[in-house]
Amino acid sequence: MSSHGPTGQPPQQPQQPYPQTGWQGQQQQPSPWPAQGAPAQGGPGYSGPGPSGQGYGGSGAPGPGGPGYGGPGAPGQGGPGYGGPGAPGRGGPFRGARGVGVWFGVGLVLILIVGGVAVWLTQRGGDDGGSAAAPAPNVAQAGGETTGQAKELTDALIGKGLECSVRFTIAAGGNAGCFSWADKGTTSAEVLFQYDSGGTVIGLNLKTFSQKEGVAFVTLAPVLRTVSEVVFGADQDKVARAVAELPTTDDATFDGAWGKYHVREGASGTTVSAAKSGKYPLTVPRIEMASSPAKLADALTAKGFTCDAAREDCSGSFRDGKGRTSVLSAGLGSGGISTLIIGAADTSRDADAETTKETFAELVGNTLGTAGGNGLSDVQKWSADHLDGQSHSAYVGGWRVDLVVKYGTAYGDAELASSFGLTVSTDSLWTVPGQ
């Protein structure tokens, strides 16, 4: 199910098996949910160089992005929540003609989320604590449809204006997410959830973020209410009380009738994570692009970009240097790219939003075409279809995709769409409260 709004039927995302590294795996013997902040356990099927089993903390630490949206946060300091959008950083690679920082989400490059994302998909046999099924082939497909309670949750969130999509589907269930943006790309909300083969939600991560003081906390309430009514009605009041106490407690973990919960208030936003009792998560599969960061940098250099010594951060210009373009990539060692950030920004006095958007769209097409890999043609089409002046997030072709549009120039034109950024990543490691 692809990203869609509150009305109409969503178009189907293409479901395609991924024969390359990262989308084929087997079922493993079950392991407990990761404890709070604990490293994930990399399985024998971990693909690609680099360490297996780096844990992903809860709320992301501030990334080095510009003064605006920092992208999904860097690895946090423990805690079970989804990292989500990072806090505003300390300046990024996008700068206007007069050296004014332009937000963009460089922090995501530093996530290195792929370090802990195992290729193998975990499934527990039965809800009564019985033994797991014997290992058997289990091929993941990008996209799919939700059923049962997962569909009920999806429909309810769509009714609240979120856009929903399925990341992957396997025989044991799937992983989906619903997203929304507001305040010209400065406020976001997302509900990421996993469900079993019958459509029962088995775990979720709810996250709100805003650059405006107190807005993330206020944004959380209606989304949490919708999720609670569908998934854990018996614990609705208990969770709401815990969230209401966040301004004074910052962090709390507790048990309820449905399962275990963790709530957190931090610089990167407000999070609620939950795990259903007796259920175990589906480990998010890792995918990567055909090109490595170094090879992409070589191709960009040949097109006139300037790249850093690490061959990961490349920059260019347009409109006689008044506008800036940037391509940042990250991977594991000599492996393919797992995180790619593409952007164009122009905050000069005579900046033209249409020119910036056209430059961005062309750069996205060329960069994704050069990077190569499964699902990227779908990502390119999705990006082109959603260049409507608003920010959007979705799972497309198995990738987490964030299209963020920022407004404002160095000369006070707050209504001008001055920056367009696309982040394509493997998303964060799935973590929920320990059991």
Buried (B, 14 or more C-beta within 10 A) or exposed (E): BBBBEBEEEBEEBBBBEBEBBBBBBBBBBBBEBBBBBBBBBBBEBBBBEBEBBBBBBBBBBBBBBBBBBBBBBBBBEBBBBBBBBBBBBBBBBBBBBEEBBBBBBBBBBBBBBBBBBBBBBBBBBEBEEEEBBEEEEBBBBBBBBBBBBBBBBBEBBBEBBBBBBBBBBBBBBBBBBBBBBBBBBBBBBBBBBBBBBEBBBBBBBBBBBBBEEEBBBEBBBEBBBBBBEBBBEEBBEBBBEBBEEBEEEEBBBBEBEBBBBBBBBBBBBBBBBBBBEEBBBBBBBBBBBBBBBBBBBBBBEEEEBEBEEEBBBBBBBBBEEBBBBBBBBBBBEEBBBBBBBBBBBBBBEEBBBEBBBBBBBEBBBBBBEBBBBBBBBBBBEBBEEBBEEBBBBBBBBBBBBBBBBBBBBBBEBEEBBBBBBBBBBBBBBBBBBBB
